[in-house]
Amino acid sequence: MILIYLEVRDGKVKKSSWEALSEGARRAADLGTEAHAVLVGRHLQTAAPDAFGYGAAEVHVLDNPLLQSYSPSGYTQVLSSLIRELKPEIVFFSATSMGKDLAPRLAAEMNVSLAADCIQTAVVDGKLEVVRPVFAGKALATFGFTTVPQMATLRPNVFPLIEAERKQGEAKIRDVVIAENQIIDRVSEEIRTEGAELDVTEAEIIVAGGRGIKGPENFALLKELSDVLPHSAVGASRSAVDAEWIDHQYQVGQTGKTVSPNLYMAFGISGAIQHLAGMTSSKFIVAVNKDPEAPIFKIADFGIVGDLFQVIPHLKTELKKLFAE
């Protein structure tokens, strides 16, 4: 059996978790077994049923009032208990901020290894094999496992969704027991930037700016361009974040977030290796920079050598025409 953790935000399962479940269902079919989904929290009955349509044979909801907000210690405890009961061969998480925090804790609790930020999975001779970027994305390495369960986090926007079916099922609500003194940490408050509805890790299109943007006020230009494009979000390089032009939650790169959108548009980003490590898996890359020798052009599918402040208005006008048709 394969167990997939589903992350819930605002009462809805994140798209990246549906991707992880879809991949889990594919690997379960290869192994001739089932994919089970698990949600942790409170009153998640309405979020759980959709999992059956993405390939889950069973859905487990670990319910307790103390788990209403994310608690690394609490979630680790209840998930480790479920894993010991169900004995899955494989456990998948999405490599979101929560997944990157929770999966290593759970792996340590279970005394097993963890492959992080995987971009491919396969079953070879009855065992899981995964591929993940190494050396800041300069190479890809294939890994196997010597411990069970085989545990991995999957990079968002890489694994295709299976075609959801209208399958019916009833989630298993498990009223888990956990003492309040065992909850040693929890998220007390979520602070969200106004207008930041879509996280860069889940955006299909990212409009990113770097030092060439020249100031915080000019990120408004990128926001205007992003507003024209469906399923898009604004991103930034570390230099822009370090200059306090934009919040860290938008940072793409080795010390920020790793993204894999269908389209990555880089404005005024030179292409330092730390930034490239976070976005080279983008399916299509467009770069705009005044420096014809900028490293970003070496990986770009399409490049414009020019002033971004002249390019963006024309690009926005043409895109508006395109989406108006």
VOKOL-244206 format. One line per field, with one value per residue (C-alpha): residue in one letter; x, y, z. Coordinates in nm, 4 decimals. Layout:
# VOKOL-244206
resn: a/...
u: X/...
v: Y/...
w: Z/...
//
This chain:
# VOKOL-244206
resn: m/i/l/i/y/l/e/v/r/d/g/k/v/k/k/s/s/w/e/a/l/s/e/g/a/r/r/a/a/d/l/g/t/e/a/h/a/v/l/v/g/r/h/l/q/t/a/a/p/d/a/f/g/y/g/a/a/e/v/h/v/l/d/n/p/l/l/q/s/y/s/p/s/g/y/t/q/v/l/s/s/l/i/r/e/l/k/p/e/i/v/f/f/s/a/t/s/m/g/k/d/l/a/p/r/l/a/a/e/m/n/v/s/l/a/a/d/c/i/q/t/a/v/v/d/g/k/l/e/v/v/r/p/v/f/a/g/k/a/l/a/t/f/g/f/t/t/v/p/q/m/a/t/l/r/p/n/v/f/p/l/i/e/a/e/r/k/q/g/e/a/k/i/r/d/v/v/i/a/e/n/q/i/i/d/r/v/s/e/e/i/r/t/e/g/a/e/l/d/v/t/e/a/e/i/i/v/a/g/g/r/g/i/k/g/p/e/n/f/a/l/l/k/e/l/s/d/v/l/p/h/s/a/v/g/a/s/r/s/a/v/d/a/e/w/i/d/h/q/y/q/v/g/q/t/g/k/t/v/s/p/n/l/y/m/a/f/g/i/s/g/a/i/q/h/l/a/g/m/t/s/s/k/f/i/v/a/v/n/k/d/p/e/a/p/i/f/k/i/a/d/f/g/i/v/g/d/l/f/q/v/i/p/h/l/k/t/e/l/k/k/l/f/a/e
u: 0.0000/0.1084/0.0105/-0.0131/-0.0404/-0.2902/-0.2271/-0.5358/-0.5519/-0.8750/-1.0711/-0.9439/-0.6795/-0.3885/-0.3367/0.0162/-0.1306/-0.3607/-0.0476/0.1212/-0.1893/-0.2038/0.1581/0.0937/-0.1989/0.0210/0.2932/0.0329/-0.0926/0.2651/0.2948/-0.0502/-0.1565/-0.3715/-0.3170/-0.4492/-0.4783/-0.4511/-0.5604/-0.4811/-0.6882/-1.0377/-1.3711/-1.2121/-1.4967/-1.5886/-1.2311/-1.1762/-1.4237/-1.2571/-0.9537/-1.1410/-1.1604/-0.7814/-0.7122/-0.7416/-0.8854/-0.9290/-0.9127/-0.8157/-0.8955/-0.7030/-0.9322/-0.8571/-0.9334/-0.5652/-0.4755/-0.6908/-0.3742/-0.0548/0.1614/0.4893/0.5072/0.1376/0.1168/0.4344/0.2980/-0.0399/0.1012/0.3736/0.1064/-0.0997/0.2050/0.2913/-0.0667/-0.1090/0.2529/0.2635/0.5515/0.5757/0.4775/0.4516/0.4302/0.4200/0.7372/0.5534/0.6668/0.4625/0.5733/0.9394/0.8919/0.6774/0.8319/1.1868/1.0425/0.8352/1.1298/1.3419/1.0630/1.0322/1.4110/1.3932/1.5537/1.3836/1.4314/1.3392/1.2095/1.1817/1.0914/1.0468/0.9383/0.9319/0.8962/1.1958/1.2033/0.9270/1.1103/1.0675/1.3276/1.3250/1.5110/1.5995/1.8226/2.1626/2.4490/2.2115/2.0282/2.3372/2.2770/2.0069/2.0618/1.8612/1.8070/1.6737/1.5795/1.7042/1.4454/1.0687/0.8509/1.0183/0.9506/0.9729/0.8534/0.7441/0.8096/0.4853/0.3838/0.5908/0.3655/0.0513/-0.2887/-0.4792/-0.8135/-1.0396/-1.3428/-1.6641/-1.6007/-1.7927/-1.6483/-1.6662/-1.3632/-1.2588/-1.2754/-1.0267/-1.0624/-0.6976/-0.5871/-0.3159/-0.2501/-0.2217/0.1218/0.2415/0.1724/0.4954/0.4587/0.1835/0.1089/-0.0563/-0.1271/-0.1104/-0.0171/-0.0946/0.0084/-0.2889/-0.3498/-0.1111/-0.3744/-0.1557/0.1716/0.4628/0.5118/0.1648/0.1492/0.1429/0.3038/0.5529/0.6442/0.9678/1.1836/1.5399/1.7823/1.7025/1.3572/1.5421/1.3005/1.0003/0.7557/0.8301/0.7055/0.3640/0.4486/0.5012/0.1779/-0.0101/0.1416/0.0593/-0.3023/-0.3348/-0.2108/-0.4267/-0.2992/0.0040/0.2014/0.4786/0.8233/1.1570/1.5284/1.7223/1.8795/1.5350/1.4290/1.7549/1.6995/1.3575/1.1757/0.9436/0.8662/1.0644/0.7579/0.8041/1.1703/1.2652/1.6004/1.8276/1.7420/1.3847/1.1246/1.1742/0.9246/0.8291/0.5767/0.4784/0.6191/0.8812/0.9298/1.2486/1.2737/1.6002/1.7348/2.0976/2.0773/2.3035/2.3404/2.1486/1.8467/1.8728/1.8675/1.5089/1.3612/1.5527/1.2839/1.0391/0.8956/0.9525/1.1722/1.1579/1.4274/1.4467/1.7777/1.9879/2.3079/2.3492/2.6024/2.3675/2.3799/1.9992/2.0131/2.2047/1.8998/1.6236/1.4072/1.3438/1.5454/1.5046/1.8082/1.6502/1.5060/1.2389/1.0567/1.0032/0.9294/0.6677/0.4104/0.4185/0.4025/0.1064/-0.0792/-0.0282/-0.1239/-0.4448/-0.5308/-0.4499/-0.6680/-0.9478/-0.9873
v: 0.0000/0.3556/0.6373/0.9967/1.2951/1.5577/1.9153/2.1258/2.5047/2.6984/2.3743/2.2658/2.0154/2.1846/2.1041/1.9840/1.7180/1.5967/1.5659/1.3576/1.1391/1.0938/0.9805/0.7549/0.5945/0.5299/0.3671/0.1657/0.0270/-0.0730/-0.2590/-0.4153/-0.2478/0.0445/0.4138/0.5529/0.9228/1.0812/1.4234/1.5654/1.8329/1.9130/1.8908/1.7809/1.5545/1.7856/1.7970/1.4212/1.2712/1.4213/1.2023/0.8971/1.0620/1.0991/0.7324/0.6835/0.3470/0.4662/0.8061/0.8477/1.1654/1.2050/1.4254/1.6013/1.9585/2.0064/1.9515/2.2345/2.4337/2.2823/2.1416/1.9746/1.7670/1.6769/1.5895/1.3806/1.1852/1.0969/1.0208/0.7949/0.6028/0.5580/0.4419/0.1843/0.0568/0.0518/-0.0438/0.1237/0.0408/0.4001/0.7399/1.0484/1.4160/1.7204/1.9302/2.2389/2.4431/2.2176/1.8995/1.9990/2.0585/1.7574/1.4798/1.5000/1.5021/1.1955/1.0199/1.0831/0.9562/0.6389/0.6050/0.5823/0.7723/1.0473/1.1552/1.5237/1.7305/1.4406/1.5056/1.1437/0.8183/0.4618/0.1063/-0.1130/-0.4767/-0.4070/-0.1143/0.2611/0.4598/0.8387/1.1073/1.4386/1.7343/1.7551/2.0078/2.3066/2.1532/2.0893/1.7142/1.4559/1.1547/0.8351/0.6965/0.3730/0.2924/0.0442/0.1348/0.0912/0.2821/0.4393/0.8090/1.0969/1.4515/1.5345/1.8689/2.0583/2.1213/1.8275/1.5239/1.5258/1.4890/1.1775/1.2555/1.2955/1.0699/1.1172/0.8265/0.8036/0.6925/0.7526/0.8741/0.6929/0.9458/0.8510/1.0366/1.0248/1.0645/1.3163/1.5041/1.8813/1.8669/1.6649/1.9609/2.1516/2.3731/2.4984/2.7643/3.0450/3.2815/3.2918/3.6302/3.6664/3.9440/4.1167/3.9931/3.6974/3.4347/3.1828/3.0516/3.0526/2.6774/2.6101/2.8776/2.7657/3.0947/3.2973/3.6590/3.7168/4.0234/4.0762/4.3583/4.5032/4.6022/4.8871/4.9316/4.7970/5.0236/4.8537/4.5144/4.6683/4.6326/4.2620/4.2333/4.4051/4.1602/3.8679/3.9843/3.9404/3.5817/3.2987/3.0885/3.3125/3.4571/3.7094/3.5802/3.7379/3.6702/3.6773/4.0161/4.1758/4.0124/4.1060/4.4650/4.4427/4.5265/4.2282/3.9723/3.6479/3.4354/3.5346/3.4299/3.1658/2.9929/2.7795/2.9727/3.0372/2.8214/2.5662/2.6044/2.4173/2.6330/2.5900/2.9376/3.1320/3.4959/3.6504/4.0300/4.1908/3.8639/3.7929/3.4210/3.3460/2.9732/3.0056/3.1411/2.8911/2.6065/2.6996/2.7386/2.5413/2.2715/2.5265/2.3937/2.7183/3.0126/3.3683/3.6169/3.9937/4.1598/4.4501/4.2468/4.0128/3.8093/3.7461/3.3748/3.3559/3.3567/3.0265/2.8412/3.0599/2.9236/3.2797/3.5881/3.9612/4.1863/4.5137/4.7455/4.5630/4.8919/4.9192/4.5519/4.4993/4.7587/4.6183/4.2627/4.3453/4.5085/4.2100/3.9599/4.1498/4.1239/3.7543/3.6700/3.8959/3.6880
w: 0.0000/-0.0732/0.1653/0.0424/0.2758/0.1567/0.2658/0.3316/0.3232/0.3813/0.3803/0.0374/-0.0636/-0.2410/-0.6081/-0.5343/-0.3055/-0.5829/-0.7979/-0.5269/-0.4955/-0.8734/-0.8781/-0.5806/-0.7625/-1.0679/-0.8591/-0.6674/-0.9984/-1.0868/-0.7565/-0.7776/-0.4542/-0.3366/-0.2789/0.0503/0.1314/0.4751/0.6001/0.9418/1.1073/1.2155/1.0274/0.6984/0.5915/0.3040/0.1701/0.1840/-0.0697/-0.3787/-0.3088/-0.4388/-0.7795/-0.7907/-0.7302/-0.3539/-0.2517/0.1079/0.2780/0.6440/0.8370/1.1629/1.3676/1.6944/1.8128/1.8996/1.5333/1.4014/1.3224/1.1872/1.4647/1.3564/1.6748/1.6765/1.3070/1.3312/1.6246/1.4743/1.1285/1.2683/1.4616/1.1440/0.9465/1.2115/1.1927/0.8135/0.7291/0.3842/0.1506/0.0292/0.1721/-0.0498/0.0432/-0.1795/-0.1490/-0.0251/0.2733/0.5012/0.3268/0.3522/0.7249/0.8095/0.5981/0.7484/1.1002/1.0222/0.8554/1.1648/1.3911/1.1807/1.1472/0.7667/0.4811/0.2829/-0.0792/-0.1080/-0.3993/-0.6446/-1.0081/-1.1251/-0.9638/-1.0901/-0.9652/-1.0502/-0.9400/-0.6910/-0.5290/-0.5569/-0.7484/-0.7575/-0.9491/-0.7890/-0.8828/-0.7120/-0.7078/-0.7298/-1.0227/-1.2356/-1.2412/-1.1789/-0.9535/-0.9197/-0.5705/-0.4268/-0.0687/0.1898/0.4549/0.4731/0.4314/0.1312/0.1812/-0.0661/-0.1256/-0.4812/-0.6469/-0.7261/-1.0882/-1.2158/-1.1840/-1.4015/-1.2452/-1.3348/-1.4887/-1.1884/-1.1811/-0.9903/-0.7599/-0.4389/-0.1108/0.2588/0.4476/0.7627/1.0430/1.3122/1.6409/1.7367/2.0962/2.1728/2.4952/2.4962/2.6590/2.3582/2.1308/2.1831/1.8747/1.6502/1.3900/1.5844/1.2959/0.9165/0.7732/0.4066/0.1733/0.0187/-0.3329/-0.3016/-0.3753/-0.5586/-0.4203/-0.6666/-0.6177/-0.7596/-1.0296/-1.3918/-1.4975/-1.2920/-1.3652/-1.1746/-1.1162/-1.0011/-0.9377/-1.2794/-1.1514/-0.9722/-0.6824/-0.4916/-0.6713/-1.0037/-0.8879/-0.9550/-1.3251/-1.2799/-1.0822/-1.3650/-1.6136/-1.3874/-1.3628/-1.7392/-1.7313/-1.5931/-1.2994/-1.2577/-0.9682/-0.9109/-0.8154/-0.7267/-0.7099/-0.3838/-0.4648/-0.4841/-0.1577/0.0191/-0.0910/0.0811/-0.2391/-0.1938/0.0749/0.1095/0.0288/-0.3372/-0.3563/-0.6099/-0.5807/-0.3688/-0.0513/-0.1592/-0.3295/-0.6045/-0.8874/-1.2041/-1.3914/-1.7538/-1.8210/-1.6246/-1.7249/-1.5828/-1.5907/-1.4851/-1.3447/-1.4358/-1.3652/-1.0697/-1.0056/-0.6770/-0.8657/-1.1497/-0.8965/-0.8128/-1.1609/-1.4248/-1.4271/-1.5709/-1.8955/-2.0886/-1.9888/-2.1235/-2.0163/-2.0558/-1.9668/-2.0940/-2.0629/-2.3629/-2.1609/-1.8686/-1.7669/-1.7755/-2.1561/-2.1567/-2.0251/-2.1707/-2.4518/-2.5683/-2.4773/-2.5276/-2.4927/-2.3968/-2.1346/-1.9372/-1.8751/-2.2495/-2.3043/-2.0310/-2.1535/-2.5078/-2.3789/-2.1552/-2.4447/-2.6743/-2.4038/-2.3328/-2.7021/-2.7010/-2.4021/-2.5231/-2.8380
//
